[in-house]
Amino acid sequence: MTKDSIIKIPYARISTNNPSQLTSLGNQYDDLQEHGTVITDINSVGDGMTQNLKNNILKYKNKKQIELIVLSIDRISRDISDIKFIRDNISFITETREKRRYNVKDEWKIILQSLVTANDELDQIKKRAVKDNIKRKRAIENNEDEEFMDNNEFLKEKARNRCKISLKNLSKIGIDKKIGKNLENIIRRSQFINSKKEWDEISQLSISIGGPDLRKNYYNIYKSYSKSVNTIYRLTKTDVIDLMKNIIGTNFNSTFVNEFINANIHLIRNTTEKVDANNVDNLVNSIKKIKLEKKKESKVLDAIKEFMDVDS
């Protein structure tokens, strides 16, 4: 067997988009790059092997032997049922943390034991998370602990850190920081567009970094905007992904880019207070309706009082 008959698949994975885990994903990516194009996933290892990883392995089925390179075996899965897929389709697993290479055919029982251990650890992590969430909820409800008091500010800071790390991870696939900041600006501003002026400004940003003119892509919407228009428009996630692909081109890494988009959309939609003009109209109409009902109710009461000759 020659080196040419083996295809190496470096694989990085984290379970959540917490800032600390996003940093870990970037670090894993850096460590694995020397082995080839890194496959990445953000998906709980408790869910087992991802379809993304399986598809990348099956691409080479019956053509070459597969060597999967990971930080540790628990990055592949924590589900023992995945041992069958591993035995059927992977020849070698290399753990960079332990600097060890496993021959799956001869050492599959050791790999299975690693999955069992990882699964047990996952159960413990889940139990701790449940306890922590209960503690946080009680502390917030009872105002007992300053650590948990300003939960809203805590979430905002977490969202900002997530954006910061997602931007840093973009640089790992060759995205210049200045372009990344402009993309960040475009995504955030595109979530609340309520005038032609804002369309113009966002379009100019896009053009300045080699992207399309959004006024042409969304001409009918752009044309309809004027001072009298009382509505807010936002680019959908699909729109933003297409925009990013247009700008980034062949450097597009779905995990890093998707996380970058999700982080910035989440920050703006969930931590920034924006007033939707349509909601304002609904609110005004509701208030008018309530006032009208009270006015009717008052007239009925007046009529009853008059009939019964009761002083007000």
N, C-alpha and C positions, 0 to 999 in steps of 0.2 A: 504494500500500500504506500503510495507516494503522497506528499503534501498536496499535490495538485488534485488528488481524488477527494480531498476533504474541503467542505465549504464551512467557513467560520461565520457564526451568527452572534455578534455581540448584542446583548439584551439588557436594557435598563427599565426598572419598573418601580413605581411607588403606588401607595394605596389611595391617597387623598391629595387634594390641592392645598393642604396646609403649607404655609410658607417654609417651615422646616423641611417638609418632605420635598417641596419643589427644589430647595437647595440641594437635597440629596440626589434628586434626579439629575441635576446639572453636574454634580460631582461624579456620579456613575457614568454619565455620558463622556466626561473628560477622560476617565480611567479606561474606558472601553474603546475609544475612538481608534486607537492604534491597530485594533483587530479588524476594522472594516466599518461599514455603514451600520450605525447603531439603531436597532429597533427599540422603540420606546412605548410605554403604556402608563396611563394613570388609571388604575383599576385595582380594587381590593384583591390581594392575593388569596383571601379567603374564598373568592369566587372561582378559584382554580386557574388553569392556563387560559389566557385570552385567545379569542379567535384570531386576533391579529398575529400573535406569535405562531399559532398553529398554521395559519395560512403561509407565513414566511418559511416555515420548515417544510411544509408539504410542496412548496414550489420546486424543491430539489429532490423530492422522493424518487427513488429508483435511478437517480442520476449521479449523486455524490453522497458520501457519508457526511453527516451533520455533526459539527462540534458547536455546542451552545456555550457561549462565554458569558458568565454572570458574576455579579459581586458575591452572591451566595445562592445556594439552591432554593432558599425560601423566596427569592425574587421570581422564580418560575411559577411556583404554586405552593399552597398549603393544603391541597386536597389530595389525599392518598390515591383516589381513583385515577389520577392523572398518570400514575406509574405505567399504565398500559400504553398510553400514547408515547410516553418517553421511551419505553423499551422497543416499541415498534418503529419509531422514526428517528431517534437520536443515537448516535454512536458514542459521542464523548460529551461530557460536561466539565467545563473548567471553572473553578471558583477562584476569582482573582483575590478575594480577601484572604483565603487560606493558601493560595498559590498551589492548588492541587487540581489534577486532571483525573477524572473518573472515566473508566471504560465501562459504559453502560451495560454491555453484555455480561461482563464478569462481576461488576460491582453494583448491580441494580438494587440489591437488598440494602446496601449502605445508603443509597439514594432514597429508597423507600423509608428507611428509618429517619432520614433527615426531614421528609415530608410529614411523618408522624409527629416528630418533635416540634416542627413549625406549626402544625395544627393545634397542638396542645398549648403552645405559646399564644396563638391567636385567641383561644378560649379565655386565657388569663387576661389578655389585652381588652377583650370585650367586657369582661366582668369589671375591670378597673374603670373602663369608660362609663359603664352604667352607674357605678358608685359616684364618679366625679360629676356626672350630669345631675344626679339627684342632689348632691351637695351644692352644686351651683344654683339649681332651681330653688332650694330651700333658703340659701343665703340671700338670693335676690328678693324672694317673697317676704322674708323676715328682716331685711336690712341688717343682717348680722355681721357681714364681713366685707370690708372695703375692697378686698381683692375681686369680689364679684359684683360690686355695686353698680358701676357704670357699664352695664353689659352692652349697651348700644355703642358707646365709644370703643369698647373692646373689639366689637365686630368691625367697626370702621377701620381701626388700626390694622386688624388682621387682613382686611380687604386691600388696604394700601400696601402692606408688605407683600401680599400675594402678587400685586401688579409689579412691584419693584423687582421681585425675583424672576417673574415671568419675562420681564424686559431683559434682565441679565442673561437668561437662558436663550433668548433669541440670538444673542451674539455668538453662541456656540454653533449656530448654523449659518454664520457669515453675515448676519444682519447688523450693519453699522448702527451704533448707539443713537446717532442723530436721526437716522431714518426710523429707528425704533420709536423714538420719542414723538416723531411726526405721526407715525401709525397709531400710537397711543392717543394722541390728540384727536385724530380723525375718528377713531372708534368711539371715544367718549362723547365728542360733539355730535356725532351722527345719531346718537340715541334720543336727542331732543332737538329737532330742527323745526323752527316755527316761523321762518321768514326767508325771503329770497336772499337777503344779505348773508344769512348763515349758510345757505346752499353755496353761495359764491365763495365764501371763506373756506369751507371744507373742500370744495372742488379745487381751489388754488393750492391747498395743502397737498392734495392727492397728485395733482399735476407736477408739483415741485419735486416729488420723489419718484417720478416716472409712472405714476398711476393714471387711471382714466379721468376724464372730466365728468363728474357725477351729474352735472347739469344736462349732459347729452344722454347719459345712461338712464336718467329718470326725467326726461324732458317734460312729459305731460304733467308730472307732479310739480316739477320746478316751475313750469309755466303758470300753473294754477295759483301759485303763492303770490299774495299781495298783502298790503296792510290790513285789508278788510277780512282776510282769511283767518278764521278763528279755530285753528287746529294745529296739532303737533304731529310731525312725522318722524319715524325712526327707521334706520336701516336694519333689516333683519340680520340674524347671525349668518344666514346663507349669503346675503349681500356682502357682508363684511369679509367672509371667507373668500368669496370670488375676488373682492378687491385686493385682499392680501396675496392671493395667488398671482394676480395680475402684476403686482409690484415685486414680489419675491421671486417668482418664476421657479427655476429648477431647484432652488434651495429650500423649497417648501417641505417642512417637517411637520406632519399633522399634529403630533402630540404637543410640541412646543408652541406651534402657532395657535392651535385650538385653545390651549390653556391661556395664552396671552390674550386672545379675544374674549374668552369667558371671564377672565379676571377683570378686564376693564369694563365689560358690559355689566358685570355684577356690581362693581364699585359704583357706577353711575346710577343704575336702576334701583339699587337697594340702599345706598347710603346718601344719596343726594335728593333733597326734597324738591320736586318739580311739580308745577301745577298744570294739569292737562285742561285746556280750555273747554273741551267737551264736558269734562267732569264738573267744571265750574257752572256751565249752563244747566246741567242736570241738578246741581245743588240749588241754584237760583230758582229753578222751576219747582223744586221740592219745597223750598221756603215759601214761595208764592202760594202753592197748593195748601200748605199748612195754615197760612194766614187767611186764605179764603175759607177753609173749613172752620177756623176759629170765629171768623166774622159771621158765618151762617149760624154757628152755635150760639153766639152772643145774641143774635136777632131772635132766635127761638126762646132763649132764656128771658129776654125782655118781654116777649109776647106772653109767656107764662106768668111772669110777675104782674103784668098789666091785667091779665085775666083774673088772677087771684087777688089783685089789689094789695100786693105785698110791697112794702117799701124796700128800695134797694139799699 
